């Protein structure tokens, strides 16, 4: 090859490398910023963290209750909309609220008759839901201020939340040390990882209680969303929504979402379980081995094209259709949240597990480390 040819080839390679480097420099990087979000009644300041993946997706999270206050996701045309219900300010979350966007613990969902036994000892909890204990009691993790540390790198932006729950907190035994990490990735995922240790045997069930409407919270009800649940069984409940202990097949019932079905297609059927829940408010048994990150649910909103896929290491997922939203709550931008304005997909251990020895255990003991992960992945194909 002539010297001239070698020079031309070298120049072409250099140009390609320079172009690639420029493209890499221009690639938006995930970022995290924070600002004040208001003060609690004792004067303590809450912070609001904005995670931006640089690709049109943003999440805002406050260290009060670990609440996801907004989640902006592009539709098929690239237009972003906030797909979670909530409030514009901290004041809304300080009032009585249906756990909009909250981090729930110590025990998400219900414990029957607000009591359980562990290692021969009985524990009494706050009875804050028709004689049962719901979502950690009177002052669960959703009503506490967490320590917060933001972080970001080339693939994600996030905030790491930390809390120490003292022995006896809301009736639960053990000093519990908890870390929850929210990360928004450049793959359009909101990743939530949970870790905890205890100094006494205790029970633990942490979850995220986001209310989603993939068309946007002001777009009406969620009955047209198409849902798939990767679950062959569910846990039937009694009239107070406490599991009976049975793991029942979904086949031939309104609970069968093994192929995509519009949420509203069967929600009005004359079914005892639907009457108990006033719609869907049940736990499904996620197929596959607990402890492995696997598909639990997929939701598609036909008009916007948005798709949300939920993967989890947890054994169950609670699907709730906003049955108790009644138009009395005014949320972000003055939006009135009417009946079924949002749905929840809460990854979890089964409700009332401490009182059902046959359910996958929710017991955490000294020397053990609790680990759990849930991923909400968004697309608009």
C-alpha positions as CSV (number, residue, x, y, z in Angstrom):
1,X,0.0,0.0,0.0
2,X,1.3,3.5,-0.9
3,X,2.2,6.0,1.8
4,X,-0.7,8.1,0.5
5,X,-3.2,5.2,0.9
6,X,-1.9,4.5,4.5
7,X,-2.4,8.2,5.3
8,X,-5.9,8.2,3.9
9,X,-6.8,5.1,5.9
10,X,-5.4,6.4,9.1
11,X,-7.2,9.7,8.6
12,X,-10.5,7.9,8.1
13,X,-10.0,5.8,11.3
14,X,-9.2,9.0,13.2
15,X,-12.3,10.7,11.9
16,X,-14.5,7.7,13.0
17,X,-12.9,7.7,16.5
18,X,-13.3,11.5,16.8
19,X,-17.0,11.2,15.7
20,X,-17.6,8.5,18.2
21,X,-15.9,10.5,21.0
22,X,-18.1,13.5,20.2
23,X,-21.2,11.4,20.3
24,X,-20.2,10.0,23.6
25,X,-19.6,13.5,24.9
26,X,-23.0,14.6,23.7
27,X,-24.8,11.7,25.3
28,X,-26.9,13.1,28.2
29,X,-25.8,11.8,31.6
30,X,-28.1,11.0,34.5
31,X,-28.2,13.7,37.2
32,X,-29.6,14.2,40.6
33,X,-30.4,17.5,42.3
34,X,-32.2,18.4,45.5
35,X,-34.1,21.3,47.1
36,X,-36.2,22.0,50.2
37,X,-39.7,20.4,50.2
38,X,-41.2,22.0,53.3
39,X,-41.1,21.5,57.0
40,X,-42.6,18.9,59.3
41,X,-44.6,20.1,62.3
42,X,-41.5,19.9,64.5
43,X,-39.7,22.2,62.2
44,X,-37.5,19.6,60.5
45,X,-36.9,20.2,56.8
46,X,-37.8,17.6,54.2
47,X,-35.8,17.4,50.9
48,X,-37.0,16.7,47.4
49,X,-34.6,14.9,45.1
50,X,-35.0,15.0,41.3
51,X,-33.5,12.1,39.4
52,X,-33.1,12.6,35.6
53,X,-31.9,9.8,33.3
54,X,-31.1,12.3,30.5
55,X,-33.5,10.4,28.2
56,X,-36.8,12.1,29.0
57,X,-37.6,10.3,32.2
58,X,-37.5,12.1,35.6
59,X,-38.4,11.0,39.2
60,X,-38.8,13.2,42.2
61,X,-38.5,11.6,45.6
62,X,-38.7,13.1,49.1
63,X,-37.0,11.7,52.1
64,X,-40.3,12.2,54.0
65,X,-41.7,8.7,53.8
66,X,-39.5,7.8,50.8
67,X,-42.4,9.1,48.7
68,X,-42.1,9.2,44.9
69,X,-43.9,12.4,44.3
70,X,-43.7,12.4,40.5
71,X,-42.5,10.1,37.7
72,X,-42.4,11.6,34.2
73,X,-42.4,9.1,31.4
74,X,-42.4,9.7,27.6
75,X,-45.3,8.3,25.4
76,X,-44.9,6.9,22.0
77,X,-44.6,10.4,20.5
78,X,-41.8,11.3,23.0
79,X,-44.1,13.5,25.1
80,X,-43.6,13.2,28.8
81,X,-46.3,13.0,31.4
82,X,-46.4,12.4,35.2
83,X,-47.8,8.9,35.6
84,X,-48.2,8.8,39.4
85,X,-50.8,10.3,41.7
86,X,-49.8,12.6,44.5
87,X,-49.6,16.2,45.8
88,X,-47.8,19.4,44.8
89,X,-46.4,20.0,48.3
90,X,-45.4,18.3,51.5
91,X,-48.5,19.6,53.2
92,X,-50.6,17.2,51.1
93,X,-48.6,14.2,52.3
94,X,-48.8,15.3,55.9
95,X,-52.6,15.0,55.9
96,X,-54.4,11.7,55.8
97,X,-53.5,10.2,52.5
98,X,-54.0,6.7,50.9
99,X,-50.2,6.2,50.9
100,X,-49.6,7.9,47.6
101,X,-46.1,6.9,46.3
102,X,-45.0,5.9,49.8
103,X,-42.3,3.6,51.1
104,X,-44.3,1.2,53.4
105,X,-43.0,-0.7,56.5
106,X,-42.4,-2.3,58.8
107,X,-45.1,-4.6,57.4
108,X,-46.7,-3.6,54.2
109,X,-50.3,-4.7,53.7
110,X,-52.4,-6.2,56.5
111,X,-51.8,-8.3,59.6
112,X,-55.0,-9.9,60.9
113,X,-56.5,-8.7,64.2
114,X,-53.4,-6.6,64.6
115,X,-51.3,-9.3,66.3
116,X,-48.9,-12.1,65.7
117,X,-46.8,-14.6,67.5
118,X,-43.1,-15.3,67.0
119,X,-41.0,-17.8,68.9
120,X,-43.7,-18.3,71.4
121,X,-44.2,-14.6,72.2
122,X,-47.2,-12.5,71.2
123,X,-47.0,-9.0,69.8
124,X,-49.9,-6.5,69.5
125,X,-49.9,-3.9,66.8
126,X,-51.9,-0.8,66.0
127,X,-55.4,-1.7,64.8
128,X,-55.8,0.9,62.1
129,X,-57.9,-0.9,59.5
130,X,-61.2,-2.6,60.6
131,X,-59.5,-4.3,63.6
132,X,-56.4,-5.2,61.5
133,X,-53.0,-3.6,61.2
134,X,-52.3,-1.9,57.9
135,X,-49.0,-0.7,56.3
136,X,-46.9,-0.6,59.5
137,X,-49.5,0.9,61.9
138,X,-50.3,4.4,63.0
139,X,-46.9,5.9,62.2
140,X,-45.3,3.6,59.7
141,X,-42.2,4.2,57.6
142,X,-44.3,6.3,55.2
143,X,-44.6,9.0,57.9
144,X,-41.0,9.2,59.0
145,X,-38.1,11.4,57.8
146,X,-35.3,9.3,56.3
147,X,-31.6,10.2,56.1
148,X,-30.8,10.7,52.4
149,X,-27.7,10.6,50.3
150,X,-27.9,11.3,46.5
151,X,-25.6,9.6,44.0
152,X,-25.1,9.3,40.2
153,X,-22.8,7.7,37.7
154,X,-22.8,7.2,33.9
155,X,-25.8,4.8,34.0
156,X,-28.0,6.0,36.8
157,X,-29.1,8.7,39.3
158,X,-30.4,7.9,42.7
159,X,-30.9,8.5,46.3
160,X,-30.1,6.2,49.2
161,X,-32.4,6.4,52.2
162,X,-31.5,5.2,55.7
163,X,-33.6,4.7,58.8
164,X,-33.2,3.0,62.2
165,X,-36.5,1.8,63.7
166,X,-36.2,1.2,67.4
167,X,-37.1,-1.9,69.3
168,X,-40.9,-1.9,69.9
169,X,-41.6,0.6,67.2
170,X,-45.4,0.3,66.4
171,X,-45.3,-2.9,68.4
172,X,-42.7,-4.7,66.3
173,X,-39.7,-6.3,68.0
174,X,-36.1,-5.6,67.3
175,X,-33.9,-2.6,66.4
176,X,-34.2,-2.5,62.6
177,X,-31.6,-0.9,60.5
178,X,-33.0,-0.2,57.0
179,X,-31.6,1.1,53.7
180,X,-33.7,1.7,50.6
181,X,-32.2,2.8,47.4
182,X,-34.1,4.4,44.5
183,X,-32.2,4.5,41.2
184,X,-33.4,5.9,37.8
185,X,-31.4,4.2,35.1
186,X,-30.6,5.1,31.5
187,X,-32.6,2.0,30.5
188,X,-35.8,3.8,31.7
189,X,-36.0,1.8,34.9
190,X,-36.9,2.9,38.4
191,X,-35.1,0.4,40.6
192,X,-35.9,0.0,44.2
193,X,-33.6,-2.1,46.4
194,X,-34.2,-2.8,50.1
195,X,-31.8,-4.0,52.8
196,X,-32.2,-4.5,56.5
197,X,-30.8,-6.1,59.7
198,X,-32.2,-6.6,63.1
199,X,-30.9,-7.3,66.6
200,X,-34.0,-9.4,67.6
201,X,-36.2,-11.8,65.7
202,X,-38.9,-9.8,63.9
203,X,-41.1,-9.7,60.8
204,X,-40.5,-7.5,57.8
205,X,-42.3,-6.6,54.6
206,X,-41.2,-3.5,52.7
207,X,-42.9,-2.2,49.6
208,X,-43.5,0.8,47.4
209,X,-47.1,2.1,47.2
210,X,-47.2,4.0,44.0
211,X,-50.5,4.8,42.4
212,X,-50.1,4.7,38.6
213,X,-52.1,6.1,35.7
214,X,-50.0,5.6,32.5
215,X,-52.2,8.0,30.6
216,X,-51.4,10.7,33.2
217,X,-53.2,11.3,36.5
218,X,-55.6,13.8,35.0
219,X,-56.7,11.5,32.2
220,X,-59.6,9.7,34.0
221,X,-59.8,6.2,35.3
222,X,-57.5,3.3,34.7
223,X,-60.1,0.7,33.5
224,X,-58.8,0.7,29.9
225,X,-55.2,-0.2,30.9
226,X,-54.3,-3.7,29.8
227,X,-52.8,-5.9,32.6
228,X,-50.8,-9.1,32.6
229,X,-50.0,-10.8,35.9
230,X,-47.4,-13.6,35.8
231,X,-49.3,-15.5,38.4
232,X,-51.2,-18.8,38.3
233,X,-52.6,-18.4,41.9
234,X,-53.8,-15.8,44.3
235,X,-54.6,-15.6,48.0
236,X,-58.4,-15.3,48.6
237,X,-59.5,-13.1,51.5
238,X,-62.3,-12.7,54.0
239,X,-64.6,-9.7,54.3
240,X,-61.8,-7.7,56.0
241,X,-59.3,-8.5,53.3
242,X,-57.3,-10.9,55.4
243,X,-56.1,-14.0,53.5
244,X,-57.8,-17.3,54.3
245,X,-54.6,-19.2,53.9
246,X,-55.6,-20.8,50.6
247,X,-53.6,-20.5,47.4
248,X,-56.3,-20.6,44.8
249,X,-55.9,-21.1,41.0
250,X,-56.9,-18.0,39.0
251,X,-58.3,-20.2,36.3
252,X,-62.0,-19.5,35.6
253,X,-62.1,-16.5,37.9
254,X,-61.9,-12.7,37.4
255,X,-58.4,-12.9,38.8
256,X,-57.0,-14.5,35.7
257,X,-54.6,-12.0,34.1
258,X,-52.2,-14.6,32.7
259,X,-52.9,-13.0,29.3
260,X,-53.4,-9.3,28.9
261,X,-56.9,-8.1,29.9
262,X,-58.3,-4.6,30.3
263,X,-58.6,-3.9,34.0
264,X,-62.2,-2.9,33.6
265,X,-63.2,-6.0,31.7
266,X,-64.2,-8.1,34.7
267,X,-64.0,-5.7,37.6
268,X,-67.8,-5.5,37.9
269,X,-68.5,-9.2,37.8
270,X,-70.7,-10.7,40.6
271,X,-67.8,-12.4,42.4
272,X,-67.4,-12.7,46.2
273,X,-63.8,-11.8,46.1
274,X,-64.5,-8.6,44.1
275,X,-67.3,-7.7,46.5
276,X,-65.0,-8.1,49.5
277,X,-62.4,-5.8,47.8
278,X,-64.9,-3.5,46.1
279,X,-62.8,-4.3,43.0
280,X,-59.3,-5.8,42.8
281,X,-57.4,-5.5,46.1
282,X,-55.7,-8.9,46.3
283,X,-52.3,-10.6,46.4
284,X,-51.2,-12.7,43.5
285,X,-48.5,-15.5,43.9
286,X,-45.8,-14.5,41.4
287,X,-44.7,-17.5,39.3
288,X,-41.1,-18.6,39.7
289,X,-38.7,-18.9,42.6
290,X,-38.8,-16.0,45.2
291,X,-35.4,-14.4,45.5
292,X,-34.8,-14.2,41.8
293,X,-35.7,-11.1,39.8
294,X,-38.5,-12.2,37.5
295,X,-41.5,-10.8,35.7
296,X,-44.5,-10.1,38.0
297,X,-46.7,-7.8,35.9
298,X,-46.9,-5.8,32.7
299,X,-49.3,-2.9,32.0
300,X,-50.1,-1.2,28.7
301,X,-52.0,2.0,28.2
302,X,-53.3,1.9,24.6
303,X,-53.8,5.6,23.9
304,X,-50.3,6.8,25.0
305,X,-48.5,3.5,24.2
306,X,-46.8,3.6,27.6
307,X,-45.9,0.2,29.0
308,X,-44.8,-0.6,32.5
309,X,-43.1,-3.8,33.4
310,X,-42.7,-4.9,37.0
311,X,-40.0,-7.4,38.0
312,X,-39.3,-8.4,41.6
313,X,-37.6,-10.9,43.9
314,X,-40.7,-10.9,46.2
315,X,-43.1,-13.9,46.3
316,X,-46.2,-11.8,45.8
317,X,-47.7,-8.7,44.3
318,X,-50.8,-6.8,45.4
319,X,-52.9,-5.4,42.6
320,X,-55.2,-2.6,43.8
321,X,-57.5,-0.5,41.6
322,X,-58.1,2.6,43.7
323,X,-61.4,1.4,44.9
324,X,-61.6,3.8,47.8
325,X,-60.7,7.0,45.8
326,X,-64.0,8.9,45.8
327,X,-63.4,12.4,44.5
328,X,-62.7,13.9,47.9
329,X,-58.9,14.1,47.3
330,X,-57.5,17.0,45.3
331,X,-54.0,16.2,44.1
332,X,-51.3,17.7,41.8
333,X,-52.4,20.6,39.7
334,X,-55.8,20.6,41.2
335,X,-56.7,17.2,39.8
336,X,-59.6,15.5,41.6
337,X,-58.8,11.8,42.1
338,X,-62.0,10.1,41.4
339,X,-63.0,6.4,41.7
340,X,-60.2,4.2,40.2
341,X,-58.0,7.1,39.1
342,X,-54.9,5.0,39.7
343,X,-53.8,1.4,40.3
344,X,-51.1,-0.1,42.5
345,X,-48.8,-3.0,42.0
346,X,-47.1,-3.5,45.3
347,X,-44.4,-6.2,45.4
348,X,-44.4,-8.0,48.7
349,X,-44.6,-10.9,51.1
350,X,-48.2,-12.1,51.3
351,X,-50.6,-10.2,53.6
352,X,-50.9,-11.7,57.2
353,X,-47.9,-13.9,56.6
354,X,-46.9,-13.9,60.3
355,X,-50.1,-15.7,61.0
356,X,-49.8,-18.3,58.2
357,X,-46.9,-20.7,58.7
358,X,-47.4,-22.1,55.2
359,X,-46.8,-18.8,53.5
360,X,-43.2,-17.9,52.5
361,X,-41.7,-16.6,55.8
362,X,-41.3,-12.9,56.5
363,X,-39.2,-13.5,59.6
364,X,-35.8,-11.8,59.9
365,X,-33.4,-12.9,62.6
366,X,-30.1,-11.5,64.0
367,X,-27.2,-12.3,61.8
368,X,-29.4,-12.4,58.7
369,X,-29.6,-9.6,56.1
370,X,-32.8,-8.8,54.3
371,X,-32.5,-8.1,50.6
372,X,-35.3,-7.4,48.1
373,X,-35.4,-5.7,44.7
374,X,-38.2,-4.4,42.5
375,X,-37.8,-2.8,39.0
376,X,-40.4,-0.7,37.2
377,X,-39.3,-0.5,33.6
378,X,-41.0,1.8,31.1
379,X,-41.2,1.9,27.4
380,X,-43.5,3.1,24.6
381,X,-43.0,0.8,21.6
